[in-house]
Amino acid sequence: MSTATTTNRISLPHTLIESARAASRSNGTHLQQRYRQPVRRRGDKKAIIAIAHEILTASWQLLSTDQPYHDPGPARLEQQEIERVRRRAIRQLEALGHKVILETLPEAA
């Protein structure tokens, strides 16, 4: 069995990576926000591979379900980040022995 790859097999990863780079630079999209998260921790190359994987997964879903793509937008990830920070702060305060009860302020609502 040969380990050489043909040009057809190589073109898909290159196309996905090129698409991921373009998506990471497009403003106000879900994929741009998804790029910003791992690039801080893991670097540009791994973040681009993660976005390419997400594009491949979304493409598979689109082709297998025959549904149109709906970009959830960056607001969904921002809301998840707010919830994550809130849960972490509650856990930290409870670890220090405090009881936490959250109430939404009228001006913040």
N, C-alpha and C positions, 0 to 999 in steps of 0.2 A: 504494500500500500504506500502510495507516494504522499509525502508531506507538502509537496508544492501546491500552492493555491493558484487558481486561475484568476484572471482579471475580473470575471463576473462575481466571484466570491469576495474580492477585495473592494469592489465598488460600493457595496452596501454600507460597510462601516465608515468609509470615507464620506459617503453622502450623509449618513446620520450625524457624523461629527461636524460636517459643514453646516448642516441644518441646526444643530445644537448651538454652534457659535452664533449663527444669525439670530436664533431665538433668545439667546442670552443678552443680545444687544437691543432687542425690540422692547420699546418702552410700554409699561402698563400691562404686561401679560403675566400669566401664571408661570410660564417657563422662565421668565426673567427673575421672578421672585424666588423660584426654586433653585436657580443658579446661584443667587446671592447667599443662600444659606450655607451650602458646603464649601464655597470658594473661600470663605473666611477661615474655615478649619482645616481643609484638606488641600487647597490649592486649585489652580485653574484647570489643570488637565483632568483631575478626578471629577471636578464639578461638571466639566463638559461631557465626560463619559456618562455621568448620572443623568444629565439632560438628554443625551442621545438614547439612553435606555428608556427614559420616560416617553420620548417621541416614538420609539419602536413599540412600546407597550400600548400607547394610545392608537397608533396605526393599526396594530393587531385588533384592538377592540373595535375600531371603526370598520375594518374589513369583515370581521366575524359577525358583528351585530347589525351592520348596515344602518347605523345611526349617525347623524351629523355630529361633528365635534363642537362642544360647547366649552369655551375657555372659562374656567371658574374665576379668573381674574386674581390679581394680587391681594385683594381684600380678604379672601378666604384664609390665605396663609397668615396675614397680619392678625386676623381674629384668633387663629389657632395659637399664634405666638403670645398674644395677650392672655389667653386662657392658661397657657403653659407657665407663664410668669406668675400669674395669680395662684395657681396650684402650688408652685414651688415656694412662694412666700408663705402660704398657709402652712405647708409642711415644715418649713424652717421655724416659724413661730410656735407651732405645736411641739416641735422637738425641744424648744426652750422652755416648755411648760405653760404656754399661754393658750387660752381658749379663744378661738377666732370666730367671730360672727360678722359676716359681710353685709353691709347695707349700701345700696346705690345712692349716691348724692343726687339731688334734683338737677343741679346744673350739669352734671356729668352724664345724665341719662339721655 
